[in-house]
């Protein structure tokens, strides 16, 4: 029983570390794409999403919208 608990604990920690690294890499990717995006495109996306949602969009929402609209 102790071995099973240790294996589950290790698996949980591996998952938590993976999730943190994934979220960190996603944030770095979003920041990088936004920094390379033309200012007019960024402003247009922020205006569109703010009008649609009623609040300032997150970086990930901006990048997702950019991929949906401009990367076709």
Biopython code that builds the backbone (N, CA, C, O; Angstrom):
import numpy as np
from Bio.PDB.StructureBuilder import StructureBuilder

atoms = [
    (1, "UNK", "N", (0.823, -1.196, 0.000)),
    (1, "UNK", "CA", (0.000, 0.000, 0.000)),
    (1, "UNK", "C", (0.869, 1.262, 0.000)),
    (1, "UNK", "O", (0.544, 2.255, -0.651)),
    (2, "UNK", "N", (1.969, 1.203, 0.737)),
    (2, "UNK", "CA", (2.854, 2.361, 0.811)),
    (2, "UNK", "C", (3.468, 2.655, -0.559)),
    (2, "UNK", "O", (3.655, 3.816, -0.921)),
    (3, "UNK", "N", (3.778, 1.615, -1.311)),
    (3, "UNK", "CA", (4.360, 1.786, -2.643)),
    (3, "UNK", "C", (3.367, 2.466, -3.582)),
    (3, "UNK", "O", (3.745, 3.317, -4.388)),
    (4, "UNK", "N", (2.102, 2.086, -3.470)),
    (4, "UNK", "CA", (1.057, 2.690, -4.316)),
    (4, "UNK", "C", (0.927, 4.177, -3.997)),
    (4, "UNK", "O", (0.811, 4.993, -4.911)),
    (5, "UNK", "N", (0.945, 4.533, -2.738)),
    (5, "UNK", "CA", (0.850, 5.943, -2.343)),
    (5, "UNK", "C", (2.050, 6.739, -2.866)),
    (5, "UNK", "O", (1.897, 7.868, -3.334)),
    (6, "UNK", "N", (3.221, 6.152, -2.784)),
    (6, "UNK", "CA", (4.426, 6.837, -3.281)),
    (6, "UNK", "C", (4.325, 7.037, -4.792)),
    (6, "UNK", "O", (4.650, 8.112, -5.296)),
    (7, "UNK", "N", (3.881, 6.018, -5.511)),
    (7, "UNK", "CA", (3.740, 6.126, -6.972)),
    (7, "UNK", "C", (2.707, 7.182, -7.330)),
    (7, "UNK", "O", (2.930, 7.981, -8.240)),
    (8, "UNK", "N", (1.573, 7.196, -6.622)),
    (8, "UNK", "CA", (0.547, 8.212, -6.885)),
    (8, "UNK", "C", (1.050, 9.613, -6.569)),
    (8, "UNK", "O", (0.753, 10.561, -7.295)),
    (9, "UNK", "N", (1.800, 9.744, -5.499)),
    (9, "UNK", "CA", (2.360, 11.047, -5.129)),
    (9, "UNK", "C", (3.345, 11.532, -6.190)),
    (9, "UNK", "O", (3.319, 12.700, -6.580)),
    (10, "UNK", "N", (4.200, 10.648, -6.649)),
    (10, "UNK", "CA", (5.169, 11.007, -7.697)),
    (10, "UNK", "C", (4.443, 11.389, -8.984)),
    (10, "UNK", "O", (4.803, 12.363, -9.646)),
    (11, "UNK", "N", (3.413, 10.607, -9.330)),
    (11, "UNK", "CA", (2.643, 10.905, -10.546)),
    (11, "UNK", "C", (1.952, 12.270, -10.421)),
    (11, "UNK", "O", (1.915, 13.042, -11.379)),
    (12, "UNK", "N", (1.413, 12.554, -9.248)),
    (12, "UNK", "CA", (0.761, 13.848, -9.032)),
    (12, "UNK", "C", (1.759, 14.996, -9.165)),
    (12, "UNK", "O", (1.462, 16.003, -9.809)),
    (13, "UNK", "N", (2.934, 14.853, -8.565)),
    (13, "UNK", "CA", (3.953, 15.897, -8.660)),
    (13, "UNK", "C", (4.442, 16.065, -10.093)),
    (13, "UNK", "O", (4.682, 17.191, -10.529)),
    (14, "UNK", "N", (4.593, 14.981, -10.825)),
    (14, "UNK", "CA", (4.991, 15.081, -12.237)),
    (14, "UNK", "C", (3.937, 15.844, -13.021)),
    (14, "UNK", "O", (4.270, 16.692, -13.850)),
    (15, "UNK", "N", (2.666, 15.549, -12.765)),
    (15, "UNK", "CA", (1.586, 16.264, -13.459)),
    (15, "UNK", "C", (1.579, 17.745, -13.099)),
    (15, "UNK", "O", (1.420, 18.591, -13.979)),
    (16, "UNK", "N", (1.747, 18.067, -11.835)),
    (16, "UNK", "CA", (1.752, 19.470, -11.402)),
    (16, "UNK", "C", (2.919, 20.218, -12.045)),
    (16, "UNK", "O", (2.741, 21.335, -12.531)),
    (17, "UNK", "N", (4.088, 19.627, -12.054)),
    (17, "UNK", "CA", (5.257, 20.269, -12.670)),
    (17, "UNK", "C", (5.042, 20.443, -14.165)),
    (17, "UNK", "O", (5.364, 21.495, -14.718)),
    (18, "UNK", "N", (4.501, 19.423, -14.825)),
    (18, "UNK", "CA", (4.221, 19.521, -16.264)),
    (18, "UNK", "C", (3.220, 20.647, -16.547)),
    (18, "UNK", "O", (3.409, 21.425, -17.482)),
    (19, "UNK", "N", (2.154, 20.732, -15.738)),
    (19, "UNK", "CA", (1.144, 21.768, -15.943)),
    (19, "UNK", "C", (1.743, 23.162, -15.754)),
    (19, "UNK", "O", (1.425, 24.080, -16.509)),
    (20, "UNK", "N", (2.594, 23.322, -14.766)),
    (20, "UNK", "CA", (3.238, 24.622, -14.533)),
    (20, "UNK", "C", (4.155, 24.999, -15.694)),
    (20, "UNK", "O", (4.131, 26.137, -16.163)),
    (21, "UNK", "N", (4.953, 24.054, -16.151)),
    (21, "UNK", "CA", (5.849, 24.328, -17.279)),
    (21, "UNK", "C", (5.069, 24.621, -18.552)),
    (21, "UNK", "O", (5.459, 25.488, -19.334)),
    (22, "UNK", "N", (3.971, 23.907, -18.765)),
    (22, "UNK", "CA", (3.128, 24.150, -19.937)),
    (22, "UNK", "C", (2.544, 25.557, -19.897)),
    (22, "UNK", "O", (2.566, 26.271, -20.899)),
    (23, "UNK", "N", (2.027, 25.951, -18.749)),
    (23, "UNK", "CA", (1.433, 27.289, -18.608)),
    (23, "UNK", "C", (2.497, 28.373, -18.781)),
    (23, "UNK", "O", (2.236, 29.404, -19.401)),
    (24, "UNK", "N", (3.686, 28.145, -18.238)),
    (24, "UNK", "CA", (4.775, 29.100, -18.382)),
    (24, "UNK", "C", (5.186, 29.242, -19.838)),
    (24, "UNK", "O", (5.369, 30.358, -20.324)),
    (25, "UNK", "N", (5.333, 28.123, -20.540)),
    (25, "UNK", "CA", (5.740, 28.196, -21.945)),
    (25, "UNK", "C", (4.663, 28.843, -22.794)),
    (25, "UNK", "O", (4.974, 29.550, -23.753)),
    (26, "UNK", "N", (3.401, 28.614, -22.459)),
    (26, "UNK", "CA", (2.306, 29.247, -23.192)),
    (26, "UNK", "C", (2.348, 30.763, -22.986)),
    (26, "UNK", "O", (2.150, 31.522, -23.935)),
    (27, "UNK", "N", (2.603, 31.203, -21.762)),
    (27, "UNK", "CA", (2.697, 32.633, -21.480)),
    (27, "UNK", "C", (3.850, 33.285, -22.212)),
    (27, "UNK", "O", (3.713, 34.396, -22.725)),
    (28, "UNK", "N", (4.984, 32.608, -22.264)),
    (28, "UNK", "CA", (6.148, 33.145, -22.991)),
    (28, "UNK", "C", (5.836, 33.236, -24.476)),
    (28, "UNK", "O", (6.186, 34.220, -25.128)),
    (29, "UNK", "N", (5.180, 32.214, -25.015)),
    (29, "UNK", "CA", (4.802, 32.226, -26.431)),
    (29, "UNK", "C", (3.850, 33.377, -26.734)),
    (29, "UNK", "O", (4.018, 34.080, -27.731)),
    (30, "UNK", "N", (2.842, 33.570, -25.866)),
    (30, "UNK", "CA", (1.874, 34.650, -26.065)),
    (30, "UNK", "C", (2.564, 36.012, -26.045)),
    (30, "UNK", "O", (2.300, 36.852, -26.905)),
    (31, "UNK", "N", (3.445, 36.234, -25.071)),
    (31, "UNK", "CA", (4.155, 37.512, -24.981)),
    (31, "UNK", "C", (5.022, 37.750, -26.218)),
    (31, "UNK", "O", (5.080, 38.866, -26.734)),
    (32, "UNK", "N", (5.687, 36.709, -26.687)),
    (32, "UNK", "CA", (6.554, 36.818, -27.851)),
    (32, "UNK", "C", (5.748, 37.180, -29.094)),
    (32, "UNK", "O", (6.147, 38.059, -29.857)),
    (33, "UNK", "N", (4.622, 36.512, -29.299)),
    (33, "UNK", "CA", (3.796, 36.801, -30.471)),
    (33, "UNK", "C", (3.233, 38.219, -30.418)),
    (33, "UNK", "O", (3.212, 38.917, -31.432)),
    (34, "UNK", "N", (2.778, 38.644, -29.246)),
    (34, "UNK", "CA", (2.220, 39.990, -29.109)),
    (34, "UNK", "C", (3.290, 41.042, -29.350)),
    (34, "UNK", "O", (3.008, 42.084, -29.942)),
    (35, "UNK", "N", (4.507, 40.788, -28.905)),
    (35, "UNK", "CA", (5.576, 41.770, -29.117)),
    (35, "UNK", "C", (5.951, 41.888, -30.592)),
    (35, "UNK", "O", (6.441, 42.934, -31.017)),
    (36, "UNK", "N", (5.732, 40.836, -31.377)),
    (36, "UNK", "CA", (6.041, 40.874, -32.808)),
    (36, "UNK", "C", (4.859, 41.330, -33.658)),
    (36, "UNK", "O", (5.018, 41.595, -34.850)),
    (37, "UNK", "N", (3.697, 41.422, -33.063)),
    (37, "UNK", "CA", (2.481, 41.806, -33.773)),
    (37, "UNK", "C", (2.495, 43.307, -34.062)),
    (37, "UNK", "O", (2.897, 44.091, -33.203)),
    (38, "UNK", "N", (2.061, 43.723, -35.262)),
    (38, "UNK", "CA", (1.969, 45.167, -35.533)),
    (38, "UNK", "C", (1.008, 45.845, -34.548)),
    (38, "UNK", "O", (0.005, 45.258, -34.144)),
    (39, "UNK", "N", (1.320, 47.055, -34.178)),
    (39, "UNK", "CA", (0.519, 47.774, -33.183)),
    (39, "UNK", "C", (-0.922, 47.952, -33.648)),
    (39, "UNK", "O", (-1.848, 47.850, -32.844)),
    (40, "UNK", "N", (-1.121, 48.217, -34.936)),
    (40, "UNK", "CA", (-2.480, 48.414, -35.444)),
    (40, "UNK", "C", (-3.303, 47.125, -35.318)),
    (40, "UNK", "O", (-4.487, 47.175, -34.984)),
    (41, "UNK", "N", (-2.688, 45.995, -35.581)),
    (41, "UNK", "CA", (-3.375, 44.706, -35.439)),
    (41, "UNK", "C", (-3.725, 44.451, -33.981)),
    (41, "UNK", "O", (-4.840, 44.034, -33.667)),
    (42, "UNK", "N", (-2.771, 44.704, -33.095)),
    (42, "UNK", "CA", (-3.010, 44.532, -31.661)),
    (42, "UNK", "C", (-4.165, 45.415, -31.200)),
    (42, "UNK", "O", (-5.062, 44.948, -30.498)),
    (43, "UNK", "N", (-4.147, 46.679, -31.587)),
    (43, "UNK", "CA", (-5.209, 47.605, -31.190)),
    (43, "UNK", "C", (-6.566, 47.157, -31.716)),
    (43, "UNK", "O", (-7.567, 47.229, -31.003)),
    (44, "UNK", "N", (-6.602, 46.694, -32.960)),
    (44, "UNK", "CA", (-7.860, 46.231, -33.550)),
    (44, "UNK", "C", (-8.406, 45.017, -32.795)),
    (44, "UNK", "O", (-9.602, 44.939, -32.515)),
    (45, "UNK", "N", (-7.523, 44.076, -32.468)),
    (45, "UNK", "CA", (-7.957, 42.882, -31.738)),
    (45, "UNK", "C", (-8.461, 43.250, -30.349)),
    (45, "UNK", "O", (-9.507, 42.763, -29.920)),
    (46, "UNK", "N", (-7.728, 44.103, -29.645)),
    (46, "UNK", "CA", (-8.142, 44.509, -28.296)),
    (46, "UNK", "C", (-9.481, 45.238, -28.353)),
    (46, "UNK", "O", (-10.349, 44.991, -27.516)),
    (47, "UNK", "N", (-9.660, 46.123, -29.314)),
    (47, "UNK", "CA", (-10.935, 46.836, -29.444)),
    (47, "UNK", "C", (-12.081, 45.869, -29.729)),
    (47, "UNK", "O", (-13.156, 45.981, -29.139)),
    (48, "UNK", "N", (-11.849, 44.926, -30.633)),
    (48, "UNK", "CA", (-12.881, 43.953, -30.987)),
    (48, "UNK", "C", (-13.267, 43.095, -29.786)),
    (48, "UNK", "O", (-14.451, 42.918, -29.498)),
    (49, "UNK", "N", (-12.268, 42.564, -29.091)),
    (49, "UNK", "CA", (-12.561, 41.695, -27.948)),
    (49, "UNK", "C", (-13.148, 42.472, -26.773)),
    (49, "UNK", "O", (-13.985, 41.943, -26.042)),
    (50, "UNK", "N", (-12.723, 43.706, -26.583)),
    (50, "UNK", "CA", (-13.285, 44.522, -25.503)),
    (50, "UNK", "C", (-14.750, 44.825, -25.779)),
    (50, "UNK", "O", (-15.579, 44.776, -24.870)),
    (51, "UNK", "N", (-15.070, 45.138, -27.027)),
    (51, "UNK", "CA", (-16.455, 45.415, -27.402)),
    (51, "UNK", "C", (-17.303, 44.157, -27.244)),
    (51, "UNK", "O", (-18.436, 44.216, -26.766)),
    (52, "UNK", "N", (-16.747, 43.028, -27.648)),
    (52, "UNK", "CA", (-17.485, 41.767, -27.601)),
    (52, "UNK", "C", (-17.694, 41.287, -26.165)),
    (52, "UNK", "O", (-18.796, 40.867, -25.811)),
    (53, "UNK", "N", (-16.657, 41.343, -25.339)),
    (53, "UNK", "CA", (-16.724, 40.783, -23.993)),
    (53, "UNK", "C", (-17.042, 41.806, -22.909)),
    (53, "UNK", "O", (-17.541, 41.450, -21.841)),
    (54, "UNK", "N", (-16.759, 43.054, -23.180)),
    (54, "UNK", "CA", (-17.022, 44.091, -22.193)),
    (54, "UNK", "C", (-15.898, 44.308, -21.196)),
    (54, "UNK", "O", (-16.052, 45.085, -20.254)),
    (55, "UNK", "N", (-14.760, 43.628, -21.387)),
    (55, "UNK", "CA", (-13.617, 43.820, -20.490)),
    (55, "UNK", "C", (-12.333, 43.603, -21.275)),
    (55, "UNK", "O", (-12.352, 43.048, -22.373)),
    (56, "UNK", "N", (-11.219, 44.046, -20.704)),
    (56, "UNK", "CA", (-9.904, 43.938, -21.347)),
    (56, "UNK", "C", (-9.539, 42.469, -21.533)),
    (56, "UNK", "O", (-9.561, 41.711, -20.563)),
    (57, "UNK", "N", (-9.205, 42.045, -22.749)),
    (57, "UNK", "CA", (-8.865, 40.633, -22.971)),
    (57, "UNK", "C", (-7.484, 40.278, -22.418)),
    (57, "UNK", "O", (-6.620, 41.142, -22.269)),
    (58, "UNK", "N", (-7.292, 39.003, -22.121)),
    (58, "UNK", "CA", (-5.996, 38.512, -21.666)),
    (58, "UNK", "C", (-5.088, 38.317, -22.871)),
    (58, "UNK", "O", (-5.542, 38.330, -24.015)),
    (59, "UNK", "N", (-3.804, 38.138, -22.600)),
    (59, "UNK", "CA", (-2.861, 37.913, -23.694)),
    (59, "UNK", "C", (-3.228, 36.657, -24.477)),
    (59, "UNK", "O", (-3.123, 36.635, -25.703)),
    (60, "UNK", "N", (-3.654, 35.621, -23.779)),
    (60, "UNK", "CA", (-3.997, 34.377, -24.463)),
    (60, "UNK", "C", (-5.226, 34.555, -25.358)),
    (60, "UNK", "O", (-5.282, 33.974, -26.441)),
    (61, "UNK", "N", (-6.200, 35.340, -24.929)),
    (61, "UNK", "CA", (-7.360, 35.610, -25.764)),
    (61, "UNK", "C", (-6.951, 36.379, -27.018)),
    (61, "UNK", "O", (-7.473, 36.121, -28.103)),
    (62, "UNK", "N", (-6.028, 37.314, -26.874)),
    (62, "UNK", "CA", (-5.554, 38.086, -28.021)),
    (62, "UNK", "C", (-4.850, 37.175, -29.014)),
    (62, "UNK", "O", (-5.093, 37.263, -30.217)),
    (63, "UNK", "N", (-3.981, 36.299, -28.520)),
    (63, "UNK", "CA", (-3.242, 35.392, -29.404)),
    (63, "UNK", "C", (-4.189, 34.411, -30.081)),
    (63, "UNK", "O", (-4.045, 34.135, -31.272)),
    (64, "UNK", "N", (-5.154, 33.883, -29.340)),
    (64, "UNK", "CA", (-6.125, 32.949, -29.924)),
    (64, "UNK", "C", (-6.913, 33.626, -31.028)),
    (64, "UNK", "O", (-7.100, 33.047, -32.099)),
    (65, "UNK", "N", (-7.373, 34.834, -30.788)),
    (65, "UNK", "CA", (-8.127, 35.573, -31.810)),
    (65, "UNK", "C", (-7.234, 35.858, -33.018)),
    (65, "UNK", "O", (-7.687, 35.774, -34.159)),
    (66, "UNK", "N", (-5.987, 36.190, -32.772)),
    (66, "UNK", "CA", (-5.051, 36.457, -33.853)),
    (66, "UNK", "C", (-4.885, 35.229, -34.745)),
    (66, "UNK", "O", (-4.913, 35.342, -35.970)),
    (67, "UNK", "N", (-4.716, 34.074, -34.139)),
    (67, "UNK", "CA", (-4.570, 32.844, -34.915)),
    (67, "UNK", "C", (-5.840, 32.522, -35.696)),
    (67, "UNK", "O", (-5.774, 32.091, -36.847)),
    (68, "UNK", "N", (-7.005, 32.734, -35.062)),
    (68, "UNK", "CA", (-8.272, 32.430, -35.730)),
    (68, "UNK", "C", (-8.508, 33.350, -36.927)),
    (68, "UNK", "O", (-9.013, 32.908, -37.959)),
    (69, "UNK", "N", (-8.150, 34.604, -36.795)),
    (69, "UNK", "CA", (-8.498, 35.572, -37.828)),
    (69, "UNK", "C", (-7.394, 35.807, -38.859)),
    (69, "UNK", "O", (-7.679, 35.889, -40.053)),
    (70, "UNK", "N", (-6.153, 35.917, -38.421)),
    (70, "UNK", "CA", (-5.090, 36.367, -39.305)),
    (70, "UNK", "C", (-4.193, 35.252, -39.825)),
    (70, "UNK", "O", (-3.444, 35.474, -40.777)),
    (71, "UNK", "N", (-4.241, 34.089, -39.249)),
    (71, "UNK", "CA", (-3.337, 33.025, -39.669)),
    (71, "UNK", "C", (-4.012, 32.024, -40.612)),
    (71, "UNK", "O", (-3.537, 30.898, -40.758)),
    (72, "UNK", "N", (-5.092, 32.418, -41.239)),
    (72, "UNK", "CA", (-5.777, 31.501, -42.174)),
    (72, "UNK", "C", (-5.117, 31.493, -43.509)),
    (72, "UNK", "O", (-5.559, 30.782, -44.412)),
]
sb = StructureBuilder()
sb.init_structure("model")
sb.init_model(0)
sb.init_chain("A")
sb.init_seg("    ")
for serial, (resi, resn, name, xyz) in enumerate(atoms, 1):
    if name == "N":
        sb.init_residue(resn, " ", resi, " ")
    sb.init_atom(name, np.array(xyz, "f"), 0.0, 1.0, " ", f" {name:<3s}", serial, name[0])
structure = sb.get_structure()
